[in-house]
Amino acid sequence: MFRLWILVAILSVASWWLLKLIGRPQAFGWVLLFWIVVFFGSAALLYGVSLWFVSQ
């Protein structure tokens, strides 16, 4: 779980810096929120799908 938070932080900083570099700056909080939703949303979706397959 700790590694996942480190990955979210690294991707957030890299994405924020890249957006700033190409001239489309965003607030860091929005970039961080995006990566949190992506990782934990996909984890929840995969967990739900695995539960569905087990129940079949």
PyRosetta script that sets phi, psi and omega in degrees:
from pyrosetta import init, pose_from_sequence

init()
pose = pose_from_sequence("MFRLWILVAILSVASWWLLKLIGRPQAFGWVLLFWIVVFFGSAALLYGVSLWFVSQ")
pose.set_psi(1, -38.0)
pose.set_omega(1, 178.9)
pose.set_phi(2, -63.7)
pose.set_psi(2, -39.1)
pose.set_omega(2, 178.9)
pose.set_phi(3, -64.0)
pose.set_psi(3, -34.8)
pose.set_omega(3, 178.7)
pose.set_phi(4, -65.0)
pose.set_psi(4, -41.2)
pose.set_omega(4, 177.8)
pose.set_phi(5, -66.7)
pose.set_psi(5, -36.9)
pose.set_omega(5, 176.4)
pose.set_phi(6, -63.7)
pose.set_psi(6, -43.0)
pose.set_omega(6, 178.6)
pose.set_phi(7, -63.0)
pose.set_psi(7, -42.2)
pose.set_omega(7, 177.6)
pose.set_phi(8, -61.2)
pose.set_psi(8, -43.0)
pose.set_omega(8, -180.0)
pose.set_phi(9, -65.1)
pose.set_psi(9, -44.3)
pose.set_omega(9, -179.6)
pose.set_phi(10, -64.7)
pose.set_psi(10, -45.8)
pose.set_omega(10, 179.2)
pose.set_phi(11, -65.3)
pose.set_psi(11, -34.7)
pose.set_omega(11, 178.4)
pose.set_phi(12, -65.4)
pose.set_psi(12, -46.9)
pose.set_omega(12, 179.5)
pose.set_phi(13, -64.3)
pose.set_psi(13, -43.6)
pose.set_omega(13, -179.4)
pose.set_phi(14, -65.0)
pose.set_psi(14, -42.4)
pose.set_omega(14, 180.0)
pose.set_phi(15, -67.3)
pose.set_psi(15, -42.2)
pose.set_omega(15, 179.3)
pose.set_phi(16, -62.0)
pose.set_psi(16, -43.2)
pose.set_omega(16, 179.4)
pose.set_phi(17, -65.8)
pose.set_psi(17, -41.8)
pose.set_omega(17, 179.1)
pose.set_phi(18, -65.1)
pose.set_psi(18, -42.5)
pose.set_omega(18, 177.1)
pose.set_phi(19, -63.3)
pose.set_psi(19, -38.5)
pose.set_omega(19, 177.2)
pose.set_phi(20, -65.7)
pose.set_psi(20, -38.6)
pose.set_omega(20, -178.4)
pose.set_phi(21, -66.4)
pose.set_psi(21, -39.0)
pose.set_omega(21, -177.7)
pose.set_phi(22, -87.1)
pose.set_psi(22, 1.7)
pose.set_omega(22, 173.9)
pose.set_phi(23, 91.0)
pose.set_psi(23, 17.1)
pose.set_omega(23, 176.9)
pose.set_phi(24, -124.4)
pose.set_psi(24, 65.4)
pose.set_omega(24, -175.2)
pose.set_phi(25, -66.3)
pose.set_psi(25, 142.4)
pose.set_omega(25, 176.4)
pose.set_phi(26, -126.6)
pose.set_psi(26, 158.5)
pose.set_omega(26, 174.6)
pose.set_phi(27, -66.1)
pose.set_psi(27, 141.2)
pose.set_omega(27, -177.6)
pose.set_phi(28, -61.0)
pose.set_psi(28, -34.1)
pose.set_omega(28, 179.8)
pose.set_phi(29, -61.7)
pose.set_psi(29, -38.6)
pose.set_omega(29, 178.4)
pose.set_phi(30, -68.0)
pose.set_psi(30, -38.9)
pose.set_omega(30, 178.4)
pose.set_phi(31, -66.1)
pose.set_psi(31, -43.2)
pose.set_omega(31, 178.1)
pose.set_phi(32, -63.0)
pose.set_psi(32, -43.6)
pose.set_omega(32, 178.3)
pose.set_phi(33, -62.0)
pose.set_psi(33, -39.2)
pose.set_omega(33, 177.7)
pose.set_phi(34, -58.8)
pose.set_psi(34, -48.7)
pose.set_omega(34, -177.8)
pose.set_phi(35, -69.2)
pose.set_psi(35, -33.3)
pose.set_omega(35, 175.9)
pose.set_phi(36, -63.7)
pose.set_psi(36, -44.8)
pose.set_omega(36, 179.2)
pose.set_phi(37, -65.0)
pose.set_psi(37, -40.4)
pose.set_omega(37, 179.9)
pose.set_phi(38, -62.0)
pose.set_psi(38, -51.3)
pose.set_omega(38, -175.6)
pose.set_phi(39, -70.5)
pose.set_psi(39, -49.2)
pose.set_omega(39, -176.3)
pose.set_phi(40, -76.6)
pose.set_psi(40, -28.8)
pose.set_omega(40, 174.4)
pose.set_phi(41, -67.5)
pose.set_psi(41, -43.2)
pose.set_omega(41, 178.2)
pose.set_phi(42, -68.1)
pose.set_psi(42, -36.3)
pose.set_omega(42, 176.8)
pose.set_phi(43, -64.2)
pose.set_psi(43, -42.6)
pose.set_omega(43, 178.6)
pose.set_phi(44, -65.7)
pose.set_psi(44, -39.1)
pose.set_omega(44, 178.4)
pose.set_phi(45, -64.6)
pose.set_psi(45, -45.1)
pose.set_omega(45, 178.0)
pose.set_phi(46, -64.5)
pose.set_psi(46, -37.6)
pose.set_omega(46, 177.1)
pose.set_phi(47, -64.4)
pose.set_psi(47, -43.0)
pose.set_omega(47, 178.0)
pose.set_phi(48, -63.6)
pose.set_psi(48, -41.2)
pose.set_omega(48, 178.8)
pose.set_phi(49, -66.1)
pose.set_psi(49, -40.8)
pose.set_omega(49, 179.5)
pose.set_phi(50, -65.8)
pose.set_psi(50, -38.2)
pose.set_omega(50, 175.8)
pose.set_phi(51, -64.0)
pose.set_psi(51, -38.1)
pose.set_omega(51, 179.1)
pose.set_phi(52, -64.6)
pose.set_psi(52, -43.4)
pose.set_omega(52, 178.8)
pose.set_phi(53, -66.1)
pose.set_psi(53, -36.8)
pose.set_omega(53, 180.0)
pose.set_phi(54, -67.2)
pose.set_psi(54, -34.7)
pose.set_omega(54, -177.3)
pose.set_phi(55, -77.7)
pose.set_psi(55, -10.6)
pose.set_omega(55, -178.8)
pose.set_phi(56, -77.8)
pose.dump_pdb("model.pdb")
